[in-house]
Amino acid sequence: MVSVEEFPISTANDIPGFRIVETKGFIYGLTVRSRGAGGQIGAGVKSLFGGEIKQYVTMMEDSRDEALKRAIDHAKDLGANGIVALDSIQMKYLR
């Protein structure tokens, strides 16, 4: 993933050591994913016995990373060199 030195990102309204001189606008990063039939069956069996469903954890981590990458790309397309006040990234999965 991108480092703070490359492209500063913060959920706060500022980043220590950086100065906001212009607002470029609203940015977003979206992705939609679904498990294949094999993954659904494996996750279904796991859900019967309880515990963490690693297939979903991996899918959600990959989705989060892709959405953040797309948000950074969108910000760069607008001419931004950082993101502040990044709101929580909402994750949902399709069954």
C-alpha positions as YAML, in Angstrom:
chain: A
units: angstrom
residues:
- id: 1
  name: MET
  ca: [0.00, 0.00, 0.00]
- id: 2
  name: VAL
  ca: [1.05, 3.63, -0.37]
- id: 3
  name: SER
  ca: [3.24, 5.22, 2.32]
- id: 4
  name: VAL
  ca: [2.40, 8.48, 4.11]
- id: 5
  name: GLU
  ca: [5.52, 10.04, 2.60]
- id: 6
  name: GLU
  ca: [4.25, 9.23, -0.92]
- id: 7
  name: PHE
  ca: [0.62, 10.25, -0.44]
- id: 8
  name: PRO
  ca: [-0.50, 11.40, 3.03]
- id: 9
  name: ILE
  ca: [-3.87, 10.04, 4.18]
- id: 10
  name: SER
  ca: [-5.64, 10.74, 7.46]
- id: 11
  name: THR
  ca: [-9.04, 10.34, 9.07]
- id: 12
  name: ALA
  ca: [-8.29, 13.55, 10.98]
- id: 13
  name: ASN
  ca: [-8.90, 17.03, 9.57]
- id: 14
  name: ASP
  ca: [-5.19, 17.72, 9.27]
- id: 15
  name: ILE
  ca: [-1.85, 15.94, 9.12]
- id: 16
  name: PRO
  ca: [0.99, 17.16, 11.35]
- id: 17
  name: GLY
  ca: [3.79, 18.60, 9.24]
- id: 18
  name: PHE
  ca: [1.52, 19.29, 6.25]
- id: 19
  name: ARG
  ca: [-0.49, 22.39, 5.37]
- id: 20
  name: ILE
  ca: [-3.78, 22.34, 3.46]
- id: 21
  name: VAL
  ca: [-3.73, 25.07, 0.82]
- id: 22
  name: GLU
  ca: [-6.61, 23.98, -1.41]
- id: 23
  name: THR
  ca: [-9.60, 21.64, -1.31]
- id: 24
  name: LYS
  ca: [-10.08, 19.60, -4.47]
- id: 25
  name: GLY
  ca: [-13.46, 18.07, -3.60]
- id: 26
  name: PHE
  ca: [-15.07, 14.81, -2.63]
- id: 27
  name: ILE
  ca: [-13.26, 11.58, -3.47]
- id: 28
  name: TYR
  ca: [-14.34, 7.96, -3.29]
- id: 29
  name: GLY
  ca: [-13.17, 4.46, -4.02]
- id: 30
  name: LEU
  ca: [-15.63, 1.68, -4.73]
- id: 31
  name: THR
  ca: [-15.44, -2.04, -5.34]
- id: 32
  name: VAL
  ca: [-18.00, -4.84, -5.37]
- id: 33
  name: ARG
  ca: [-17.02, -8.47, -4.99]
- id: 34
  name: SER
  ca: [-18.77, -11.77, -4.55]
- id: 35
  name: ARG
  ca: [-17.51, -15.23, -3.65]
- id: 36
  name: GLY
  ca: [-17.63, -17.93, -6.27]
- id: 37
  name: ALA
  ca: [-19.75, -21.07, -5.77]
- id: 38
  name: GLY
  ca: [-16.82, -23.06, -4.32]
- id: 39
  name: GLY
  ca: [-16.00, -20.34, -1.82]
- id: 40
  name: GLN
  ca: [-19.65, -20.04, -0.84]
- id: 41
  name: ILE
  ca: [-19.89, -23.76, -0.11]
- id: 42
  name: GLY
  ca: [-16.69, -23.74, 1.97]
- id: 43
  name: ALA
  ca: [-17.81, -20.68, 3.92]
- id: 44
  name: GLY
  ca: [-21.26, -22.21, 4.43]
- id: 45
  name: VAL
  ca: [-19.77, -25.36, 5.94]
- id: 46
  name: LYS
  ca: [-17.50, -23.27, 8.19]
- id: 47
  name: SER
  ca: [-20.47, -21.19, 9.37]
- id: 48
  name: LEU
  ca: [-22.19, -24.37, 10.59]
- id: 49
  name: PHE
  ca: [-19.39, -24.97, 13.09]
- id: 50
  name: GLY
  ca: [-18.66, -21.35, 14.00]
- id: 51
  name: GLY
  ca: [-15.40, -19.43, 13.97]
- id: 52
  name: GLU
  ca: [-13.76, -17.02, 11.61]
- id: 53
  name: ILE
  ca: [-14.45, -17.52, 7.92]
- id: 54
  name: LYS
  ca: [-11.01, -16.79, 6.50]
- id: 55
  name: GLN
  ca: [-12.28, -16.68, 2.90]
- id: 56
  name: TYR
  ca: [-14.47, -13.71, 3.77]
- id: 57
  name: VAL
  ca: [-11.76, -12.00, 5.81]
- id: 58
  name: THR
  ca: [-9.37, -12.23, 2.86]
- id: 59
  name: MET
  ca: [-12.04, -11.02, 0.43]
- id: 60
  name: MET
  ca: [-12.88, -8.04, 2.66]
- id: 61
  name: GLU
  ca: [-9.21, -7.12, 3.13]
- id: 62
  name: ASP
  ca: [-8.67, -7.26, -0.64]
- id: 63
  name: SER
  ca: [-11.81, -5.19, -1.20]
- id: 64
  name: ARG
  ca: [-10.73, -2.57, 1.35]
- id: 65
  name: ASP
  ca: [-7.28, -2.28, -0.25]
- id: 66
  name: GLU
  ca: [-8.78, -1.95, -3.74]
- id: 67
  name: ALA
  ca: [-11.30, 0.69, -2.60]
- id: 68
  name: LEU
  ca: [-8.53, 2.70, -0.90]
- id: 69
  name: LYS
  ca: [-6.33, 2.45, -4.00]
- id: 70
  name: ARG
  ca: [-9.23, 3.71, -6.13]
- id: 71
  name: ALA
  ca: [-9.85, 6.59, -3.68]
- id: 72
  name: ILE
  ca: [-6.18, 7.59, -3.94]
- id: 73
  name: ASP
  ca: [-6.32, 7.37, -7.75]
- id: 74
  name: HIS
  ca: [-9.48, 9.50, -7.76]
- id: 75
  name: ALA
  ca: [-7.82, 12.11, -5.51]
- id: 76
  name: LYS
  ca: [-4.76, 12.18, -7.76]
- id: 77
  name: ASP
  ca: [-7.00, 12.60, -10.83]
- id: 78
  name: LEU
  ca: [-8.42, 15.72, -9.15]
- id: 79
  name: GLY
  ca: [-4.88, 17.02, -8.61]
- id: 80
  name: ALA
  ca: [-4.68, 16.27, -4.88]
- id: 81
  name: ASN
  ca: [-1.45, 15.29, -3.15]
- id: 82
  name: GLY
  ca: [-3.09, 13.90, 0.00]
- id: 83
  name: ILE
  ca: [-6.40, 12.99, 1.63]
- id: 84
  name: VAL
  ca: [-7.69, 14.32, 4.95]
- id: 85
  name: ALA
  ca: [-10.93, 13.56, 6.81]
- id: 86
  name: LEU
  ca: [-11.18, 10.15, 5.16]
- id: 87
  name: ASP
  ca: [-14.44, 8.69, 6.40]
- id: 88
  name: SER
  ca: [-14.83, 5.08, 7.40]
- id: 89
  name: ILE
  ca: [-14.81, 2.68, 4.52]
- id: 90
  name: GLN
  ca: [-18.04, 0.69, 4.49]
- id: 91
  name: MET
  ca: [-17.73, -3.01, 3.70]
- id: 92
  name: LYS
  ca: [-20.55, -5.30, 2.75]
- id: 93
  name: TYR
  ca: [-20.43, -8.63, 1.06]
- id: 94
  name: LEU
  ca: [-22.91, -10.46, -1.11]
- id: 95
  name: ARG
  ca: [-24.00, -13.97, -0.26]
...
